[in-house]
Amino acid sequence: MSKSESSLPSRLTAQPVAIDLPDACLRYLPHWLDRATADVWLHRLIAETPWEQPQVRVYGRTLAVPRLVAWYGDAEARYRYSGLLHEPLPWTPLLEEIRRRLQAEVDGRFNGALLNLYRDGQDAMGWHSDDEPELGCEPLLASLSLGAVRRFDLRRKGSSRIEHSLALGHGSLLVMGGATQHHWQHQIARTRQVLTPRLNLTFRLIHPSPKP
């Protein structure tokens, strides 16, 4: 077993692709969902989700994030990222089903899911780590991709060089755990080659702040 697999849950039933990066625990399952199920989930989630496009302050300017987002979760799963506090929408029956399947797959617990809709290749996600305090010291994240294939880049914190890239396909699952978020950043870069939407669902466990 490689270092990138050693701190991940062992119950991953599809054929995984190990990603051997130092100080990272990553596993990629390119065919976690069958094509028919992935097609149905993609179309239903795009149609049923009350999408928002938050605005953030960047170097004194107010800009709309370059994608549509929605945050779902248990009632206590309030999540702050990009300077915004997100109150969870209640789980839909479909998202509950997806959560159950993912929890069984990775033998872990999730109480929130961030949905990002990239409408085409001009929608993107900049370099970041999922290392907010609410996620705990070594967060486990299950990232399900539906729709267009997009490139997922990884670089070590403090470096500008891309160390590894993955083509995240329709119905694929990327599991990130251990110290990955402490040492690595990731992005979905803009591209002119993609004209169709891609939907990403990242399930995570939010640790509520203790009450004063």
Backbone hydrogen bonds, N-H to C=O, Kabsch-Sander energy under -0.5 kcal/mol:
donor,donor_aa,acceptor,acceptor_aa,energy
5,E,2,S,-1.5
6,S,2,S,-1.1
8,L,5,E,-1.7
12,L,10,S,-2.0
13,T,11,R,-0.5
17,V,28,Y,-3.3
18,A,16,P,-0.5
19,I,26,L,-1.0
20,D,18,A,-0.6
21,L,19,I,-1.5
24,A,21,L,-1.3
25,C,177,G,-0.8
26,L,4,S,-0.7
26,L,24,A,-0.5
27,R,175,V,-1.9
28,Y,17,V,-2.1
29,L,173,L,-3.4
32,W,29,L,-1.1
32,W,171,G,-0.5
33,L,171,G,-2.2
38,A,34,D,-2.4
39,D,35,R,-2.4
40,V,36,A,-2.0
41,W,37,T,-2.7
42,L,38,A,-2.4
43,H,39,D,-2.1
44,R,40,V,-2.5
45,L,41,W,-2.7
46,I,42,L,-2.1
47,A,43,H,-1.8
48,E,44,R,-2.6
49,T,45,L,-1.5
51,W,49,T,-1.7
52,E,69,V,-2.1
56,V,63,L,-3.1
58,V,56,V,-0.6
58,V,61,R,-3.3
61,R,58,V,-1.8
63,L,56,V,-3.0
63,L,61,R,-0.6
65,V,54,P,-2.7
67,R,65,V,-1.9
68,L,117,L,-2.2
69,V,52,E,-3.0
70,A,115,L,-1.7
72,Y,113,A,-2.5
73,G,89,L,-2.4
74,D,111,N,-2.5
77,A,74,D,-1.9
78,R,76,E,-2.0
79,Y,86,H,-2.2
81,Y,79,Y,-0.5
81,Y,84,L,-2.1
84,L,81,Y,-2.0
86,H,79,Y,-3.0
86,H,84,L,-0.6
87,E,85,L,-0.6
89,L,71,W,-2.6
96,E,92,T,-2.5
97,E,93,P,-2.0
98,I,94,L,-2.4
99,R,95,L,-2.8
100,R,96,E,-2.6
101,R,97,E,-2.3
102,L,98,I,-2.5
103,Q,99,R,-2.7
104,A,100,R,-2.0
105,E,101,R,-1.9
106,V,102,L,-2.5
107,D,103,Q,-1.2
108,G,103,Q,-1.1
111,N,204,R,-1.7
112,G,204,R,-1.5
113,A,72,Y,-2.7
114,L,202,T,-2.3
115,L,70,A,-3.1
115,L,113,A,-0.6
116,N,114,L,-0.5
116,N,200,N,-2.6
117,L,68,L,-3.2
118,Y,116,N,-0.6
118,Y,198,R,-3.2
119,R,117,L,-0.8
121,G,194,V,-2.5
123,D,120,D,-1.6
124,A,66,P,-1.6
125,M,188,I,-2.6
128,H,186,H,-1.5
131,D,129,S,-1.6
135,L,132,E,-2.1
136,G,133,P,-1.7
141,L,139,P,-0.5
141,L,176,M,-2.9
142,A,203,F,-2.0
143,S,141,L,-0.5
143,S,174,L,-3.1
144,L,142,A,-0.6
144,L,201,L,-3.1
145,S,172,S,-2.3
146,L,199,L,-2.8
148,A,197,P,-2.6
150,R,168,L,-1.5
152,F,166,L,-3.3
153,D,151,R,-0.6
153,D,187,Q,-2.1
154,L,164,H,-2.4
155,R,185,Q,-2.1
157,K,183,H,-2.4
159,S,156,R,-2.1
163,E,154,L,-2.7
164,H,154,L,-1.4
166,L,152,F,-2.3
168,L,150,R,-2.6
168,L,166,L,-0.9
169,G,167,A,-0.7
171,G,145,S,-2.5
172,S,145,S,-0.6
172,S,169,G,-1.8
173,L,29,L,-2.3
174,L,143,S,-2.5
175,V,27,R,-2.9
176,M,141,L,-2.6
176,M,174,L,-0.5
177,G,25,C,-2.5
180,T,177,G,-1.6
182,H,179,A,-1.1
183,H,179,A,-1.3
183,H,180,T,-0.7
184,W,180,T,-2.2
185,Q,155,R,-3.0
186,H,128,H,-2.6
187,Q,153,D,-1.4
188,I,125,M,-2.3
189,A,151,R,-0.6
191,T,121,G,-2.1
195,L,193,Q,-0.5
198,R,118,Y,-2.5
199,L,146,L,-3.3
200,N,116,N,-2.6
201,L,144,L,-2.6
202,T,114,L,-2.5
203,F,142,A,-2.8
203,F,201,L,-0.6
204,R,112,G,-2.5
206,I,204,R,-0.6
207,H,134,E,-3.6
